[in-house]
Amino acid sequence: MSFVTSDHEEFRSAVRRFTEEEIIPIASDLDAKNEEIPMEIITKMAEQGYFGVLFPEEYDGLGLDNITMTIVAEELSKGWLSVGSVMTRGVIMGTLLEAHGTDEQKRNIFLDSRQVRFYLLRLSPNQIQVLIQLA
């Protein structure tokens, strides 16, 4: 029995296309030079909603399931492991906040996952303490 639906496969195809067009052409060179992921790629990932795959639509997430999140991470990582890793870091933080944060914390910390600022999340020391306490 497969838990992967045709919708999952459609999403996989879109992420694979993104990876083939945007990540693979630059990955080997940048990785060999130990370079950072270009902000242009991060911006495009945010625009596609990859940082908010699991998060509810009320937070401008896509509201999808864990299978979809895994597919996104897998396809991005096939192009460059660092890119898949960057996406999952935001998911880990956001999932923790969604599960255990107060409404006020969510409003103040849970940033729009379709914006680059989600990736660049700059938390105050107090907000970092809140996330540590939630863990």
Summary of the structure (lengths in Angstrom):
residues: 135
radius of gyration: 15.3
end to end distance: 34.3
largest distance: 46.6
contacts: 389
relative contact order: 0.14
helix: 73%
strand: 0%
